[in-house]
Amino acid sequence: MKLLYQHLLAFLAVVLTSVAIMGVSVIHYTREAAYEQNFIRLEGYANAIGEQGLNNRSHSMVLDGDFLLKMQNVMSGDDVTMRIFNNQNEQIFPVPRTDLRLPSKVFANLKRGESLRIRNDHEKSGAKLSTSKAYTSVLVPWFYKGKLVGAILIGSRVANLEASIVSEKRNLLVALLFSLLVGLILSLVISLYSNQRIKRLSQATQKVAAGNFAIHLEDKGNDEFDELARNFNKMVTALEKSQEEIAAQEKRREQFMADAAHEMRTPLTTINGILEGLQYDVIPDDSKPKSIALMQRETKRLIRLVNENLDYEKIRNNQIMLVKANFNATQVLTDLLTQMKNKAQQMNDKLVLSAPDELPVYADHDRFTQIMVNLVQNALQFTQDGTVTISGRRVEHGTEFSVKDTGIGMSEEQQKYIFERFYKADPSRARSGTGESGLGLAIVLSLVKQHGGQIKVESKPQQGSTFTFTIFDHGYEQYVKANE
């Protein structure tokens, strides 16, 4: 069933239920009020007749038959009938009949001064005004000086009273039908309005599913539909950013694959050429050691490229085990300068170490070394005829390290992606050797996070870059997901 019809049925059910409950309540109230008003009217007649009739001959306490007959004629216009009984439970009006008496139990209650209200005298055994027609009546005792002198049974036909109630039911039925009609129209309008908003959201969802993220739903902030539209807009914005990021990642992946293919093709071509030369003995004997050494370097280059990818996947997926311990980081940094000396000389760069003799750090020794090697190699890769400064110092609950260079630097846009896989801030400046894969800084970020540390970069174009990371002491690590 369509939502429109569901809304219509729901609204109509509410209207119908409300009107039905209201109608039953009104009918019940009208019926009770009509009977109550009739009882009060009849009791008023009974008391008035008793007072006037007794006052006419108060000393003898005998009711005046002519007066009662006149009263009966007057009340007959309201279809009111009465019967009067004396203190011996004998009917003395309208026709004296000694054989017509009130039930003894009822008469005993009258002696105690209790009045009786009878809604329908044909539904109860007892005093009846007529054997053929149903009456609603009251039985009221009369007293003089504390003694029962008589009682009056006075009533009006139930049919007349019910006629007014039937008329009220008819009016209520008309109101019900009118309410249903108005409810149907209002339900249709509201349902169409709600359905239109849902349809608009559905159409927008289909467009997003088709890849169109330039969708924005109107949000007035009035109800749940507007809240849904607001959340939809947020979702579309997030999807658009995600799509842009996926596209950027795909572009970098394609670039990486092209770079990797290029990097692999060159050493493989070199190795293949040397092997063919050795196979056909076209390489002079004095050149064979150099050729073999070249093959070894190219082979190591290929191995390094593959290992960096495998290493990154393991680190990113938390598949490595960190063996953390306290050690002197200055010793590692000193050894690092020695290892990087030749590479720095090739770039005509100067390596500077600024750290105290004792610089404790709580980390995995090998992975800490890997972090520093990658950062220093990255700095040397993009610095020529400059200086690379390695610093270390203690901070509150941790140790802070920085690698600062005077190289080409980066723009703010480049800094957003510098730690992402395959990204190269300046591919045209990438040189042979470690770092050309675009994985070095991604590995650094993952390792720092797995240590529970923090890392940041500050850079400006042509003013160099500074990478700063903090490794916290045991118990103060700040862990986040390694792939965030």
C-alpha positions in Angstrom: 0.0 0.0 0.0 1.3 3.4 -0.9 2.3 5.8 1.8 -0.3 8.3 0.6 -3.1 5.8 1.3 -1.6 4.8 4.6 -1.6 8.4 5.7 -5.2 8.8 4.5 -6.4 5.8 6.4 -4.4 6.8 9.5 -5.9 10.3 9.5 -9.4 9.0 8.9 -9.1 6.4 11.6 -8.0 9.1 14.0 -10.9 11.4 13.0 -13.4 8.5 13.0 -12.3 7.3 16.4 -12.3 10.8 17.9 -15.7 11.6 16.6 -17.1 8.2 17.7 -15.8 8.6 21.2 -17.1 12.2 21.3 -20.4 11.0 19.9 -20.9 8.3 22.5 -19.9 10.6 25.2 -22.3 13.3 24.0 -25.2 10.9 23.6 -24.6 9.4 27.0 -24.5 12.9 28.5 -27.6 14.0 26.6 -29.5 11.0 27.7 -28.5 11.3 31.3 -29.2 15.1 31.3 -32.6 14.6 29.6 -33.7 12.0 32.2 -32.3 14.1 35.1 -34.0 17.2 33.9 -37.3 15.2 33.4 -37.0 13.8 36.9 -36.5 17.2 38.4 -39.5 18.5 36.4 -41.7 15.7 37.6 -40.5 16.0 41.2 -41.3 19.7 40.9 -44.8 18.9 39.7 -45.3 16.3 42.5 -44.2 18.7 45.3 -46.2 21.6 43.9 -49.4 19.4 43.7 -48.8 18.1 47.2 -48.4 21.6 48.6 -51.4 23.1 46.8 -53.6 20.1 47.3 -53.0 19.8 51.0 -53.2 23.5 51.6 -56.7 23.6 50.3 -58.0 21.5 53.2 -55.1 21.4 55.5 -57.1 20.6 58.7 -58.8 17.6 57.4 -55.8 16.5 55.2 -58.2 15.4 52.4 -57.0 16.1 48.8 -59.3 18.1 46.6 -60.4 15.9 43.7 -61.5 18.8 41.5 -58.1 20.4 42.0 -56.3 17.2 41.0 -58.5 16.8 38.0 -57.6 20.3 36.9 -53.9 19.6 37.3 -54.2 16.4 35.3 -55.9 18.3 32.5 -53.2 21.0 32.5 -50.3 18.5 32.5 -51.8 16.3 29.8 -50.5 18.9 27.4 -47.0 17.7 28.4 -48.2 14.1 28.2 -47.8 13.9 32.0 -49.9 11.3 33.9 -50.2 10.9 37.6 -51.6 8.5 40.2 -52.1 9.4 43.8 -52.2 7.0 46.8 -53.4 7.7 50.3 -51.6 6.7 53.5 -53.3 3.3 53.3 -51.6 2.5 50.0 -54.9 2.9 48.1 -55.2 4.7 44.8 -57.5 7.7 45.2 -56.8 9.3 41.8 -57.7 9.3 39.0 -60.3 6.6 39.9 -60.6 5.2 43.4 -59.4 1.6 43.3 -58.7 -0.2 46.4 -57.3 -3.1 44.6 -54.4 -1.1 42.9 -51.6 -0.7 45.4 -47.9 0.0 45.4 -45.6 -2.9 46.2 -45.2 -3.2 50.0 -41.4 -2.8 49.8 -41.8 0.4 47.8 -44.5 1.7 50.2 -42.3 1.0 53.1 -39.5 3.1 51.6 -42.1 5.9 51.1 -42.9 5.8 54.8 -39.2 6.4 55.5 -39.4 9.5 53.3 -37.5 8.0 50.3 -38.4 9.1 46.8 -38.1 6.7 43.9 -37.0 7.5 40.4 -38.1 5.1 37.6 -36.4 5.5 34.2 -38.7 3.0 32.5 -41.5 1.4 34.5 -41.9 -1.4 32.0 -38.3 -2.6 32.7 -39.0 -3.0 36.4 -41.6 -4.7 38.4 -43.4 -2.3 40.6 -45.5 0.8 40.1 -46.7 1.4 36.5 -48.7 4.3 35.1 -49.8 2.3 32.1 -49.8 -1.3 31.1 -49.5 -0.5 27.4 -47.1 2.4 27.3 -43.7 2.9 29.0 -43.3 5.8 31.3 -40.4 7.4 33.1 -41.7 8.5 36.5 -41.0 9.5 40.1 -42.8 8.3 43.2 -42.8 11.1 45.9 -44.3 10.8 49.4 -46.2 13.6 51.1 -45.9 14.2 54.8 -47.8 16.3 57.3 -46.5 16.8 60.8 -44.1 14.0 60.2 -46.7 11.5 59.1 -47.3 10.1 55.6 -50.5 11.4 54.3 -50.1 10.1 50.7 -47.9 9.6 47.7 -47.9 10.6 44.0 -46.7 8.6 41.1 -46.2 11.0 38.2 -44.5 10.4 34.9 -44.2 11.2 31.2 -43.9 8.8 28.3 -40.5 7.4 27.6 -41.2 7.7 23.9 -41.4 11.5 24.1 -38.2 11.7 26.0 -36.4 9.3 23.7 -37.6 11.4 20.7 -35.4 14.3 21.8 -32.4 11.9 22.2 -33.1 10.4 18.7 -33.1 14.0 17.4 -29.7 14.6 19.1 -28.4 11.4 17.6 -29.5 12.5 14.2 -27.7 15.8 14.6 -24.6 14.0 15.8 -24.7 11.7 12.8 -24.8 14.7 10.5 -21.9 16.2 12.4 -20.0 12.9 12.1 -20.5 12.8 8.4 -19.5 16.4 8.0 -16.4 15.8 10.2 -15.5 12.8 8.1 -15.8 14.8 4.9 -13.7 17.7 6.4 -11.2 15.1 7.8 -11.0 13.4 4.4 -10.1 16.7 2.7 -7.6 17.7 5.4 -6.1 14.2 5.4 -5.7 14.3 1.6 -4.1 17.7 1.7 -1.7 16.8 4.5 -0.9 13.4 3.0 -0.2 15.0 -0.4 2.1 17.6 1.3 4.0 14.9 3.2 4.1 12.5 0.2 5.5 15.3 -2.0 8.3 16.0 0.5 9.1 12.3 0.7 9.0 12.0 -3.1 11.4 14.9 -3.4 13.8 13.2 -1.0 13.4 9.9 -3.0 14.2 11.7 -6.2 17.2 13.3 -4.6 18.4 10.0 -3.3 18.1 8.5 -6.8 20.2 11.3 -8.2 22.9 10.8 -5.6 22.9 7.0 -6.3 23.5 7.9 -10.0 26.6 9.9 -8.9 25.1 13.4 -8.9 26.3 15.0 -5.6 25.2 18.6 -6.5 22.0 18.1 -4.7 20.7 20.3 -1.9 17.3 19.9 -0.2 15.6 22.9 1.3 15.8 22.9 5.1 13.5 25.3 7.0 14.2 23.6 10.4 10.5 23.2 11.3 9.9 19.5 11.6 11.4 16.0 11.2 11.3 16.2 7.4 13.5 19.3 7.6 15.8 17.4 10.0 15.9 14.5 7.6 16.7 17.0 4.7 19.5 18.5 6.8 21.0 15.1 7.5 20.6 14.2 3.8 22.5 17.4 2.9 25.3 16.5 5.3 25.4 13.0 3.9 25.7 14.3 0.3 28.4 16.7 1.4 30.3 13.9 3.1 29.8 11.6 0.0 31.0 14.4 -2.3 34.1 14.9 -0.2 34.6 11.1 0.0 34.2 10.8 -3.8 36.7 13.6 -4.3 39.1 11.8 -1.9 38.6 8.5 -3.7 39.3 10.2 -7.0 42.4 11.8 -5.6 43.5 8.5 -4.1 42.8 6.7 -7.4 44.8 9.4 -9.2 47.7 9.0 -6.8 47.4 5.2 -7.1 47.6 5.4 -10.9 50.5 7.8 -10.5 52.2 5.3 -8.2 51.6 2.4 -10.5 53.1 4.4 -13.4 56.0 5.5 -11.2 56.5 2.0 -9.9 56.4 0.5 -13.4 58.9 3.1 -14.5 61.1 2.5 -11.5 60.9 -1.2 -12.0 61.4 -1.1 -15.8 64.6 0.8 -15.6 66.5 -1.6 -13.2 64.9 -4.6 -14.9 66.0 -3.4 -18.3 69.5 -2.8 -16.8 69.7 -6.2 -15.2 68.3 -7.9 -18.3 70.9 -6.1 -20.5 73.8 -7.1 -18.3 72.6 -10.7 -18.2 72.4 -10.9 -21.9 75.9 -9.4 -22.1 77.1 -12.0 -19.8 75.2 -14.7 -21.6 76.8 -13.9 -25.0 80.1 -12.9 -23.4 80.1 -9.4 -24.9 81.1 -7.7 -21.6 84.8 -7.4 -21.2 86.3 -9.2 -18.2 87.5 -6.0 -16.6 83.9 -4.6 -16.7 82.2 -7.6 -15.3 82.7 -6.6 -11.6 81.2 -3.2 -12.3 78.3 -4.8 -14.2 77.6 -7.3 -11.4 77.8 -4.5 -8.8 75.2 -2.5 -10.9 72.9 -5.5 -11.0 73.2 -5.8 -7.3 72.3 -2.2 -6.8 69.3 -2.4 -9.1 68.2 -5.6 -7.5 68.3 -4.0 -4.0 66.4 -1.1 -5.4 63.6 -3.4 -6.6 63.6 -5.3 -3.3 63.4 -2.0 -1.4 60.4 -0.9 -3.5 58.5 -4.1 -2.9 59.5 -4.3 0.8 58.2 -0.7 1.4 54.8 -1.7 0.1 54.7 -4.9 2.1 55.9 -3.1 5.2 53.3 -0.3 4.9 50.5 -2.8 4.6 51.6 -4.6 7.7 52.0 -1.4 9.7 48.7 0.0 8.5 46.8 -3.2 9.4 48.5 -3.5 12.8 50.3 -6.7 11.8 53.6 -5.8 13.4 54.5 -6.3 17.0 56.2 -3.4 18.7 58.8 -4.3 21.3 59.0 -1.1 23.3 61.7 -0.3 25.8 63.6 2.7 27.2 66.8 3.5 25.4 69.0 6.5 24.6 67.7 8.1 21.4 70.9 10.2 21.0 72.9 7.1 20.1 70.4 6.2 17.4 70.5 9.7 16.0 74.3 9.7 16.0 74.4 6.5 14.1 71.9 7.8 11.7 74.1 10.8 10.8 76.9 8.4 10.1 74.7 6.3 7.8 73.3 9.3 5.9 76.7 11.1 5.5 77.4 9.8 2.0 73.9 10.6 0.8 74.1 14.1 2.2 77.4 14.7 0.5 75.9 13.6 -2.8 73.3 16.4 -2.4 75.9 18.8 -1.0 73.8 19.0 2.2 74.9 19.4 5.7 73.6 17.2 8.5 73.3 18.8 12.0 72.4 17.0 15.3 71.0 19.0 18.2 70.3 16.7 21.2 71.6 16.1 24.7 74.0 13.3 25.3 71.3 11.4 27.2 67.8 11.5 25.6 65.6 8.7 26.9 62.7 7.5 24.8 60.2 4.7 25.3 59.8 3.0 21.9 60.5 0.1 19.6 64.2 0.5 18.8 64.0 -0.7 15.2 60.8 1.1 14.3 62.1 4.3 15.9 65.2 4.0 13.7 62.9 3.4 10.7 60.9 6.6 11.5 64.1 8.7 11.7 65.6 7.2 8.6 62.5 7.9 6.5 62.2 11.5 7.8 65.9 12.2 7.1 65.8 10.6 3.7 62.7 12.6 2.8 64.5 15.8 3.9 67.6 15.0 1.9 65.5 14.1 -1.2 64.1 17.6 -1.4 67.0 19.6 -0.2 70.1 20.5 -2.2 73.0 22.7 -1.1 71.2 23.1 2.2 71.0 21.9 5.8 69.1 19.2 7.5 68.9 19.6 11.3 67.9 16.7 13.5 66.7 17.7 17.0 65.6 15.9 20.1 64.4 17.1 23.5 62.4 16.0 26.5 58.9 17.3 27.0 56.2 16.6 29.6 55.7 12.8 29.7 57.5 12.2 26.4 60.3 12.9 24.0 60.0 15.3 21.0 62.0 14.9 17.8 62.2 17.1 14.7 63.8 17.0 11.3 64.1 20.4 9.7 65.4 21.1 6.2 66.0 24.1 4.0 64.6 22.5 0.9 61.8 23.3 -1.5 59.1 23.2 1.1 55.4 22.6 0.5 52.1 24.5 0.0 49.2 24.2 2.5 47.4 22.0 -0.1 50.3 19.7 -0.3 50.6 19.4 3.4 47.0 18.0 3.6 48.1 14.9 1.7 51.8 14.5 2.6 51.2 11.5 4.9 49.0 9.7 2.4 50.1 6.6 0.5 51.5 7.1 -2.9 51.5 10.9 -2.5 54.6 12.9 -3.8 54.7 16.6 -2.9 56.9 17.2 -6.0 57.2 14.1 -8.3 59.5 16.0 -10.6 62.0 16.4 -7.8 62.0 12.7 -6.8 65.3 11.1 -7.2 66.5 7.5 -7.4 66.8 5.7 -4.1 64.6 5.4 -1.1 61.6 7.7 -1.1 60.6 7.5 -4.7 57.7 5.2 -3.9 55.7 7.8 -2.0 55.4 5.4 1.0 58.0 6.7 3.4 55.9 9.4 5.2 52.8 7.1 5.2 54.9 4.5 7.1 56.1 7.2 9.5 52.6 8.3 10.3 51.4 4.8 11.0 54.4 3.9 13.2 54.1 7.1 15.2 50.4 6.4 15.8 51.1 2.8 16.8 53.5 4.2 19.4 50.7 6.3 20.7 52.5 9.4 19.6 51.7 12.5 17.5 53.2 14.0 14.4 52.8 17.3 12.5 54.5 19.2 9.7 55.2 22.9 9.2 56.3 24.1 5.8 56.2 27.0 3.3 57.2 26.9 -0.3 61.0 27.5 -0.8 61.4 27.9 2.9 61.9 24.3 3.9 59.9 21.9 6.0 59.9 20.8 9.6 58.5 17.4 10.7 58.0 17.1 14.4 56.8 14.0 16.3 56.4 13.1 20.0 56.8 9.7 21.5 55.2 9.6 24.9 56.4 7.8 28.0 55.0 4.5 29.2 51.4 5.0 30.4 50.9 8.3 28.6 50.4 7.1 25.1 47.6 8.6 23.0 46.4 5.8 20.8 44.3 6.4 17.7 43.5 4.1 14.8 46.6 3.6 12.8 44.8 4.1 9.4 43.2 7.4 10.4 
